[in-house]
Amino acid sequence: MTLDLHAQWLSSLAELRYVRTPKRLQARAEGDLVLDTSDALLVWEPRRVVPQYAVPPQHLKLDLVELSRREAPAGLPPAMGPRDFATHTCPGTPLATLAGSAPAVEVAFRPDDATLGGRVVLDFERFEWTEEDEPVMGHPHDPFKRIDVLRSSRHVVVRLGQTVLAESRRARALVETSLPVRWYLPPDDVRMDLLTPSATHTVCAYKGVASYLSAGLEGGEDIAWSYPDPLHDALPVRDLVAFWSERTHTTVDGELLAGRMPPEGPASTGVGSGRAS
């Protein structure tokens, strides 16, 4: 019997999953070291597509108190990202720290599953993290995920309405596990005069901090991004420009990438008519 590994990954989303990590982890809160361990697990709660760190409670320099258990809300999507830590999809106990008279704030969660050995899952966003001596941003790294950046001479054309925003045979194809291929283009092959830097910035655990570009006037819809100071795995795309195929008409060797065709109108002149997302 053959096994489609991507289909297997999708079928496992409904389960509580874990894997051991050999890395030394340290976490700080407001500069104070609150965790130092080499005995952590990476844990995916059901429906979660990225892991969180689960650590032995005895390695934590935090006073934790139990909170009341809550039922998972109805109508959750089948796949969930790293946000909204307090929405739990398996049985367990929320844990909080107390700060004077301030309300208790959940910072950890102890799943009931005995396989995890009593470890507590920590809310990544409430701490500053290092793996060995390297900082970690966004969320913990998934050992089953990787990035490949490949030089390509394929013909990439990006249009917005009737306007060609970019055309290149010098692209870099960024192939990231379980995500669409993104095509990064040299700025010399992009109509940078039709794009405006936006206030949007996002963080990727594998690529770094992205800066976005909108179509035309300030306040237009974000349609492109770049990494001016990428992390190690994404160094080959430093300062190159990638476009949302979902928000533009993008072809590779004449084949339309999945996405929507923007409507005719102001956007066809390079002036964005939508709002930044």
Beta strands, then each sheet from edge to edge (+ up, - down):
strand 1: 17-20
strand 2: 25-29
strand 3: 32-37
strand 4: 41-44
strand 5: 52-55
strand 6: 64-66
strand 7: 92-97
strand 8: 105-111
strand 9: 120-122
strand 10: 128-131
strand 11: 134-136
strand 12: 147-152
strand 13: 156-160
strand 14: 163-168
strand 15: 171-176
strand 16: 182-185
strand 17: 195-204
strand 18: 208-215
strand 19: 222-226
strand 20: 241-243
strand 21: 249-252
strand 22: 255-256
sheet 1: 1+ 4- 5+ 9- 8+ 7- 6+
sheet 2: 3+ 2- 10+ 11-
sheet 3: 12+ 15- 16+ 20- 19+ 18- 17+
sheet 4: 14+ 13- 21+ 22-
end
